Amino acid sequence: MRGEGGRHAAVLPVAVAHGNARAMIGNALGVLFDGVAYGSLLFVISIGLSVTMGLMNFVNLAHGAFAMLGGYACVMLMTKAGVPFLATLPVAFAVAAVAGIVLERTLYVRLYKATPLDQVMFTIGLVFMAIAATTYFFGPSQQPVHLPDFLRGQVQVAGIGLGAYRMFLIAVVAVITLVLHLLLVKTRFGAQVRASVDNAVASAGLGINVNRVFGVTFALGSGLAGLGGALGIDVLGLDPTFPFKYIVYFLLVVAIGGAGTIKGGLVAAIVLGICDVAGKYYIPEVGSFIIYFLMVLLMILFPAGLYGRRA
């Protein structure tokens, strides 16, 4: 009997250690999954900024305002008109895209040849105006979020609980990335965009309407930002300070991935998302230091971005 008890006593620590190891692996995979979902959201919002900076060489610090516009369009449609969440997403894209093309044709086009300092000051002014207007019409508080039931809770995958909404985000971003790739690689418009990114002057000389390409690209980027803002209401939250709170993250994606490249933006956003979530989960005392340290390191190693375009 004593020998039997000794064997049980020896097995118990092994079982506990095995359970702890499984829990650690499960937590690590959960953090990795959440980081990929967070990075995917950053990619959707940032890719328009990346392409417009690479194409137009315009420093648009007001890009987050288009994401905020899409987020508010989504929330207002759900709370005031009772529109289902999924039905608000194309509306958020359209509202931000229309606002983008109107502002591009009336305001932004006048500053394409201005100095970077003038562009920065102009777009910061737009951010302050957007924050003031949003606060006036909707108040300063965080907007309530009511996701549909099928996007709440967790889904068990191989014994690991994964957030249903995070899975939805990753799926949506995968589709968007595929559509953007096909648009830029397989279509005539994509060829015009790529040519204009490489050399706008030469493209104009070949008969490409660079101004029209600029306008459509800006509208597309603004629409994607609006879509990202709508998708991010549960992850990023939504209040009038949104453009200031997250513009640094959007610029990090562009600077690290390289302006004007979809692949670079996707890789940078995923890396930043994983590092940010992991840092805040495992070392909460450090907070956001991890992501900024990573930025400095990557900018030293890849000063022109991961994929070689100057940000």
N, C-alpha and C positions, 0 to 999 in steps of 0.2 A: 504493500500500500504506500509505503514511504517512497519507493522508487517510482510508482505511478504518479504520485504528487510531484515529485521532482521533475518528471518529464513534462507535466502540464505547466509547471513554473518556468521551465526553460522555453516552452513553445510560446507562452504569453508575450514576452518581450518581442519575439520575432513577429508575431501577429500585429502587435501595436506598431512596430516599426514599418511593417508592410502597409498598414492602414495609413500611417502618417505620410509615407512616400506617395501613395495613391492620391491622398488629399493635396499634397504639394504639387503633384503633376497636374491634377485637375484644376487647381487654382491658377497655375502657370498658363495652362491652355485657355482658361477663361479670360485671363488678363490679355493674352495674345489675341484672342477673338475680339474682345472689346476694343483693343488698340487698332486692329484692322478696321473695325466698323467706324471708329472715330476718325481714323485716317481717311477712310473712304468718303466720309462727310466733308472733311477738309478739302479733299480733291475736287469734289463736285463744285464747291464754292470757289476754289482757288484757280481752277483750270481756265476760267474766262479771263482772270487777271493775268495769268501766265501768257496766254495767247495774245491778248491785247498789248501787253508790255513788249512781247517779242515782235509783234507785227508793227505796232505804232510807236514803240519806244516812248510810251506815255506813262508817267508815274501816277497811277490812279489810286490814291489812298481812300477814295470814297467807294471803293468796290463793295465793302461790307454793307453800305447803305442799301444796295440792291438786294442783298441777301435778307436784310431786315425787312425790306418792302415785301418780298415774297413770304416771309414768315408771318407778317401781320395780315397779308391777304388771306393766307391759310387760316389763321386763328379767327379772323372776323367772319369769314364764310362759315366756319364750323359753329361758332358761338352765336352769331346774329341771324344767320340764314338757315342753319341746320344742314348745311351741305356735308356729305360724308368726306372723311379725311382724304381718301384716294382721289376723289373728284376735285379736291382743291389743288392738287399738285400741278396739273396742267395750267390751271388758272394762275397760280403763283408764278410759273414760268412765263406765261404770256404777259402778265402785268409788269414784271421786272424787265422783260425784253422790250416792251413798248416804251417804258420809261427810259430804258437805255438808249434806244434809237432816237427818241426825242431830244434827250440831253446831249447825245453825241452830235446830232445835226445842228443844234442851236448853241451849245456851249463848248463842248470838248473840242470840236473841230477848230475853234479859234485859237486853241493853245497847243496844237500839235507841234508847232515850231518854236514854242516858248522854251525858256530855260527850265531845267528840272526843278529849280527852286520855285519858279512861278507856278509850275504844275502842282507841286506839293502844297503850296499855300492855297491855291485855288481849290484843290480837292479837299483839303482840311476844312476850308470854309464851307464846302458842300456838306461835309459830315456834321459840322455844328448846326447847320440849317436843318438837316434831316433829323437830328436828335431833338432840336427845339420843336419842330413841327410834330414829331411823333409824341413827344411829351404833352404837347398842348391838346392833341386830339384823343390820345389813348391813355394818358396818365403815365407816371413814372414807374409804376409797379410791374413786376413780372407777369406775363400773360399766362392764364391757365391753359393747360394742355389736356385734352381728352382724346386719347387714341382709341381706335376701335378695339373690341375685345380680342380679336384674333391676333393683334399685334402686341398684346400685353403678356406678361408672364415669361416663362422659360420653356424651352423645348429640350428634352433629354436626348442627347446624341452621344452614344457610346458611354453612357453613365455620367456625362458632363452636362450640367444645365447651361444652355446658351440662350441669351435673350432673344425672344422672337422678333422684337423690333430691330435688334442689331443684325439678325439674319436678313431681314427685309432690306435694311440699308445696303448691306454688301451685295445682295442680288440686284438692287436697283442700280448701284454704281457699276456693277459688272456690265449691265445692259447699256448704260450710258457710255462707258468706255468703248464698248464694241461699236456702238453707233457713231461715236466721234471718230474712231479709227477708220471706219468705212467711209465716213463723210470726207475726211481729209486725204484718204489714200485712193479711193475708188471713184470720186466724182470730179467733175470739171472745176467746181467751186473749190474743192479741196486743193487741187493743183494750183489754182490762182492764189489761195491763201499761202501755200507753201512757197510759191514763187515770190510773193510780196514780202513774206517774212525774211527770205534770203536776201532780196534786193528790191526794195520798193521802186527805186528810180528805173532800174532796168525793166521791171515788170510793166511800169507805165509806158515805157518806150516800146514794149511789145504789144501794146494795145489793151492791156488789162486795166479795167476801171478800178484803180486802187482805192479811190474814195468810197466806191460802193462796197468793195471788199471790206474796208475799214468799218463801214456802218453796219453791215450784216454781221461781221465778226463781233463787233462790240455788242450788238443786240443779242447774239447767241450767248456770249459770255455773261451778260447781265441776266439773261433768262436762266442760265444754269446756276448763277448765284442765287437768284430768287427761288429756284427749285431746291437748292441746298439749304437755304434759310427755312423753307417750309419743312423739309425733311429733318432739320436739326432742332425743331422746337422742343422735342423731348430730351435731346442730348445736350444741346448748347444752351437751352433756355432762350427767352425772348423778352427784351426790355429795350428802352430807347438808347441805352449805352452800347448796344450790340456792336455797332461798327467800330468803336474804339477798343472794345474788349478783345476782339478777335482779329483785328487787322494785322497784328504782329504775326499771328499764326499763318495767315494767308500769304504774307510777304515771305515768311520762312519757306513755305512750299515753293514759291517762285525762285527765291534766291538759291536754295539747295538743289532743286530739280533742274533749274535752268529755264529762263524765259523762252516761251514759244515752243515748248515740247510737251506733248501729252504724256509720253512714257516717263520722262523725268519728273513731271508733276505727280504722277501716280506713285512712283517709287518713293519720292520725298515725303509725300503725304502719309503713306503707310508707315514708313520708318519713324516719322515724327509722331504719328498717332500711337504706335506701339511704345515708343520710348516715353512719351508723356504719361500714358496710362500706367505703364510699369513703374515709372519713377514715383508717381503719386500713390501707387498701391503699396509698393515695397519700402519706399523711403519717404513717407508723407512729410517728415520734418523738412526735407529739402524742397518739397513743392515743385515748382516749375524750373528749378535750377537745371535739372537734367536736360531738358529740351534746349535751353539756351547754351549750355555747355556743348551739346551735340552740334548746335548750329555753328558755334565758333570753330570747333574741330573740323567739321565738314567744309566750311568756307576756307579754312587754311589749306586743307588737302585738295579741294576742288573749287578754286576761286571763280571759275566760270560756270559752276553748277555741275551736277553729276553727269549731264549729257551735253556739256560743252557750249551751251548758249549763254551769253553774257546777260546776267539778270539786271 
